[in-house]
Amino acid sequence: MASPELKTITEMLRTRQQEAPADITFTESRALFEQMTAAFPLPPGVTATPIDAGGIPAEWIAAPGASDKRTVYWLHGGGYCIGSINTHRGLLARISAASRARVFAIDYRLAPEDPFPAAVEDAVTAYLWLLSTGVDPAQIIIGGDSAGGGLTAATLVALKEDGKPLPAGAVCISPWTDLALTGESLFTKAEADPMITNDGIARVRDAYVGDSDPNEPLVSPIYADLSGLPPLLTQVGENEVLLSDSTRLAERAEAAGVDVTLEVWPEMIHVWHFFAAMLPEGQQAIDRIGEWVRQRLGAPLTAS
């Protein structure tokens, strides 16, 4: 049974969803997201160091005890239209603490100003920049949430197709992997999801896809050849419209020979990890990610 805090958070999100003006602009949505996440506390002792990653704004985020020998490369969510390092810094600080690895985050270009393939190009460029600095790909885990989860899979496919060294693994939280919007849960979970509406997801899809084909593999990686990709951990909530995007990604990756771990968390909502400061299940899911990352990167599983 879910914690009492989940009900409070769900009611808060549903109220925000109902009160959101239908004609809100992406600029206004970005500002609201920044404002909301600014209230999330940053764990003590975290360092955040801005850097230029080959022309892409980036940041190293490290919790106390994080090793600079291990890297989690994170691609933020936000429907490819909103979100930033700022909105995700609290989440990434917690991932750094749980994995005992430093986190490398980027501000990739957003739609509608920069539609597909801008986000994929930036994600690939920043990864190759990371390798150019001497970071060992065997000590990198790539990951992302929501649209960033889909971008994670697309980035891996692009790197593989170009013959580049792949990281040791990938983590996808509630990934958006099918921009053709054919997932069954878009309809079966519409009433349960307090965060994403079908109208809202279609709007950001159109902004990002632009004149491209939503079935293009680098737009919707569930339609890509997933063979040869590194081990994949996917976490998704039972009560979210993107549930089918996660389960189908896992099914297709496993059928292609990928080592897949799929976790469907009972009663959870879209990227519940965001609320870890107040939601026990959020921190539990982050701790699970940390354990998986440490296993993949050969880090100690217990505190030294």
C-alpha positions in Angstrom: 0.0 0.0 0.0 1.3 3.4 -0.9 2.3 6.0 1.7 -0.2 8.6 2.8 2.1 11.3 1.3 1.2 10.0 -2.2 -2.4 11.0 -1.8 -1.5 14.5 -0.8 0.9 14.9 -3.7 -1.6 13.4 -6.2 -4.3 15.8 -5.0 -1.9 18.7 -5.3 -0.9 17.8 -8.9 -4.5 17.2 -9.9 -5.4 20.7 -8.7 -2.5 22.2 -10.6 -3.6 20.2 -13.7 -7.2 21.5 -13.5 -6.2 25.1 -12.8 -3.6 25.3 -15.6 -4.8 27.7 -18.4 -5.5 26.0 -21.7 -3.6 28.7 -23.6 -0.4 28.7 -21.4 2.7 29.2 -23.5 5.9 27.1 -23.3 7.7 30.1 -21.9 5.2 30.3 -19.1 5.3 26.6 -18.5 9.1 26.7 -18.2 8.9 29.5 -15.7 6.3 27.6 -13.6 8.4 24.4 -13.6 11.4 26.4 -12.5 9.4 28.0 -9.7 7.9 24.7 -8.5 11.2 22.8 -8.3 13.0 25.7 -6.7 11.1 24.8 -3.6 12.6 21.3 -3.4 15.5 21.3 -0.9 19.0 20.4 -2.1 20.6 17.9 0.2 23.4 19.3 2.3 27.0 19.4 1.0 26.1 19.0 -2.7 28.3 20.8 -5.2 27.1 22.1 -8.6 29.8 23.2 -11.0 28.7 24.7 -14.4 30.8 23.8 -17.4 30.8 24.1 -21.2 30.5 20.7 -22.8 31.5 21.3 -26.3 29.2 24.3 -26.6 26.4 22.8 -24.6 25.6 24.2 -21.1 26.3 21.5 -18.6 26.9 20.9 -14.9 28.7 18.5 -12.6 26.5 17.7 -9.6 28.1 15.8 -6.8 26.9 14.7 -3.4 29.4 14.2 -0.5 31.2 10.9 -1.1 30.6 10.8 -4.8 33.5 9.4 -6.8 34.8 11.3 -9.8 35.8 7.9 -11.3 32.1 7.1 -11.9 29.7 9.2 -13.9 25.9 9.3 -14.3 25.1 11.3 -17.5 21.5 12.6 -17.1 19.1 13.9 -19.7 16.2 15.8 -18.0 12.5 15.4 -18.8 9.9 18.0 -19.7 8.4 16.8 -22.9 11.3 18.2 -24.9 9.8 21.6 -24.4 10.4 22.5 -20.7 12.9 21.5 -18.0 16.5 22.3 -17.3 19.4 21.5 -15.1 17.8 23.9 -12.5 14.6 21.9 -12.4 16.3 18.6 -11.9 19.3 19.5 -9.7 17.6 18.2 -6.5 16.7 14.9 -8.1 20.2 14.5 -9.5 21.8 15.3 -6.2 19.9 12.5 -4.7 20.9 10.2 -7.6 24.5 11.2 -7.0 24.3 10.3 -3.3 22.6 7.0 -4.0 25.0 5.9 -6.7 28.1 7.5 -5.1 28.9 8.9 -8.6 29.0 12.4 -9.9 26.2 13.4 -12.2 26.8 15.1 -15.5 23.7 17.0 -16.7 23.1 19.1 -19.8 20.7 21.8 -21.0 19.9 20.4 -24.5 18.0 22.7 -26.9 14.2 22.7 -26.4 11.3 22.7 -28.8 9.4 24.4 -30.4 12.4 26.7 -30.9 14.6 23.7 -31.7 12.6 20.6 -32.7 14.0 17.2 -33.4 16.8 16.3 -34.0 18.3 19.1 -31.8 17.9 17.2 -28.5 19.5 14.0 -29.9 22.3 16.0 -31.5 23.1 17.8 -28.2 22.9 14.6 -26.2 25.3 12.8 -28.5 27.7 15.8 -28.7 27.9 16.1 -24.9 28.5 12.4 -24.5 31.3 12.5 -27.0 32.7 15.6 -25.2 32.7 13.6 -22.0 34.7 10.8 -23.6 37.1 13.4 -25.0 38.0 14.5 -21.5 39.2 11.0 -20.7 36.1 9.6 -19.0 35.9 5.9 -19.5 32.6 4.8 -21.1 32.8 1.7 -19.0 32.4 4.0 -16.0 29.4 5.9 -17.4 25.7 5.2 -16.9 23.4 7.3 -19.1 19.9 8.0 -17.8 16.9 10.3 -18.1 13.3 10.8 -16.9 10.2 11.1 -19.1 11.2 12.7 -22.4 14.8 12.4 -21.1 14.2 8.7 -20.8 13.2 8.4 -24.4 16.1 10.7 -25.3 18.4 8.3 -23.4 17.3 5.4 -25.6 17.5 7.5 -28.7 21.0 8.6 -27.8 22.2 5.1 -27.3 20.8 4.1 -30.7 22.5 7.1 -32.4 25.8 6.2 -30.8 25.5 2.6 -31.7 24.7 3.4 -35.3 27.7 5.7 -35.5 30.0 3.0 -34.0 30.8 5.0 -30.9 31.7 3.4 -27.5 28.6 2.8 -25.5 28.2 3.4 -21.7 28.0 0.6 -19.2 24.3 0.9 -18.8 21.2 3.0 -19.0 18.5 4.1 -16.5 15.1 5.3 -17.8 12.5 6.7 -15.4 9.0 6.8 -16.9 10.4 7.1 -20.4 8.4 8.6 -23.3 9.4 6.3 -26.1 6.5 6.4 -28.5 5.7 9.8 -29.9 3.3 8.2 -32.3 1.1 8.0 -29.2 -0.1 4.5 -29.7 0.3 3.2 -26.2 -2.7 1.5 -24.6 -2.1 3.2 -21.2 -2.7 6.6 -22.8 -6.3 5.7 -22.5 -6.5 3.1 -19.7 -4.6 5.3 -17.3 -5.9 8.7 -18.3 -8.1 9.0 -15.2 -5.4 7.8 -12.8 -2.6 10.1 -14.0 -2.6 13.5 -12.2 0.2 14.9 -14.3 -0.1 14.2 -18.0 -3.2 14.7 -20.2 -3.6 13.4 -23.7 -4.1 16.9 -25.0 -1.0 18.1 -23.2 1.2 15.2 -24.5 -0.1 15.7 -28.1 0.8 19.4 -27.9 4.4 18.8 -26.8 4.7 16.0 -29.3 3.7 18.3 -32.1 6.2 20.9 -31.0 9.1 18.5 -30.8 8.4 16.3 -33.9 7.6 19.3 -36.2 7.9 18.1 -39.8 9.5 14.8 -38.9 7.9 11.4 -38.7 6.9 10.4 -35.1 7.7 6.8 -36.1 11.3 7.7 -36.9 13.5 5.5 -34.6 15.4 8.5 -33.1 12.1 10.2 -32.3 10.4 7.1 -30.9 13.1 4.6 -29.9 10.7 1.7 -29.4 10.7 1.5 -33.3 14.5 1.4 -33.4 16.8 -1.6 -33.7 17.7 -2.0 -30.0 20.1 -4.9 -30.4 23.6 -4.3 -28.9 22.5 -1.7 -26.3 23.9 -2.0 -22.8 21.9 -3.2 -19.8 18.8 -1.2 -19.1 16.9 -0.4 -15.9 13.4 1.0 -16.4 11.2 2.3 -13.6 7.6 3.3 -14.2 4.6 4.0 -12.1 1.5 1.9 -12.3 -0.8 5.0 -12.5 0.7 6.8 -15.5 -0.3 7.2 -19.1 3.3 6.4 -20.2 3.2 2.9 -18.6 2.9 1.3 -22.0 5.9 3.2 -23.3 8.0 1.6 -20.6 6.6 -1.9 -20.9 6.9 -2.0 -24.7 10.5 -0.6 -24.6 11.4 -3.3 -22.1 9.7 -6.0 -24.2 11.4 -4.9 -27.5 14.8 -4.4 -25.9 14.6 -7.9 -24.3 13.6 -9.5 -27.5 16.6 -7.8 -29.1 18.9 -9.4 -26.6 19.3 -6.5 -24.2 19.7 -7.2 -20.4 16.5 -5.5 -19.2 15.3 -4.8 -15.6 11.7 -3.5 -15.7 10.2 -2.2 -12.4 6.5 -1.2 -12.3 6.0 0.5 -9.0 2.4 0.0 -7.6 0.2 3.1 -7.4 3.1 5.4 -8.4 2.7 8.4 -10.6 4.9 9.9 -13.4 8.5 10.4 -12.2 7.5 10.1 -8.5 11.2 10.3 -7.7 10.9 14.1 -8.0 9.0 14.2 -4.7 11.6 12.2 -2.8 11.9 14.9 -0.2 8.4 14.2 1.0 7.5 10.9 -0.7 9.1 7.7 0.8 8.7 5.7 -2.4 10.5 8.4 -4.3 13.6 8.0 -2.2 13.2 4.2 -2.3 13.2 4.2 -6.1 16.3 6.5 -6.2 18.1 4.2 -3.7 17.2 1.3 -6.1 18.7 3.2 -9.0 21.8 3.9 -6.9 22.2 0.2 -6.1 21.8 -0.8 -9.8 24.4 1.9 -10.9 26.9 0.8 -8.3 26.6 -2.8 -9.4 27.1 -1.9 -13.0 30.1 0.3 -12.3 31.8 -2.0 -9.8 31.3 0.4 -6.8 31.0 -0.9 -3.3 27.4 -1.8 -2.4 27.8 -0.7 1.2 29.2 2.5 2.7 32.9 2.3 3.4 
